[in-house]
Amino acid sequence: MTTELDRYYQDFRQRFSQMSEEELIEAFNREVGNPGWVSVRGEYLFALQEEFGRREIDFSAIGDETRMSLANKIGLSEKTIIVLPPPEE
């Protein structure tokens, strides 16, 4: 039986599969600094993490298959995610 969360997850997977790598990075960076949490956000981030893996993007700088840090914005160098320094105030 498909749940509502499953439908959200499938929708996110489809959307991410159609994005460029730069758009995926932007999708991640929009989540940085957002302390709110709902189940749909979890599905969003899980689908994003899976898309990084599907494209063989090394995201070890921000996590692994079980977690992902939203502490800092990221960039992409070749197929490797890099953590960007915080903006100077």
N, C-alpha and C positions, 0 to 999 in steps of 0.2 A: 504494500500500500504506500503510495507516494504522499508524503506530508507537504505542508506548505513550505517548510524550511527546505525540503528537497527541491521543490520547484524554484525557490530563490537560488539555491546552489547551482542548479542546472542553467538557470538564466545567467548567472555570473560567469560560469564556465564558458558559455557560448560567447558572451560579450568580450571576455578577456582573450579568447582564441582569435578574435577578429582585430584586436588592437595591435599597434606597433609596440616594439619594446619600449620606446620613449613614453608611449601612453600608459603602459603598465607601470613604469616608474612614477609617473604623475599620479596614477590611481593609488599607489602605495603612499606617496608623499602627502596626499590629501588626508590621510588617516593619522599622520604624525601629530602628536599634541592633543588629540581628541581623547579625553578620558572616559567618555560615555561608552556603555556596552549594552548591546542587545544581541539576541541570538542571530538575527539576520546579518549583523556585522561580522559575527564569527564565521558564517557561511561565506561571506564576501572575502574575508581574509584567507580562509582555507582555500577557496577557489583561486585566489591570486597566487598564493604560495604554490599550489599545484601547477599553475601556468608557468611560473618561474622554472619549476622542475621539468615540465614537459619541454620547454625550450632549451633545457640544459644551461640555464643561467645559474652560476654559482652564487647562492645567497647565504653562504656560511658566515658572512660578516654580520648578518642580522638574525640568524637562527639556523634551525635544522628542520627535519620533517615533523617535529612535534610542537615547535614554538617559533615565534617570529617577534622580534623587538620592534616596537613602534616609537622608540626613543628619539631617533634622529632621521632626518631626511636622507635619501640615498641618491646615488647617481649610478651610471652604468659605464664600465670601461671594458670594451670587448664583450665578453660574456660573463663578466664578474661584477657583482654589486659592490659598490664602495660606499662607505658611510661619509656623508658630507659634514664638514665642521659646522657647528651652530653659527648662525649669523651674528656678526658683531653688533653690539648695541650702542 
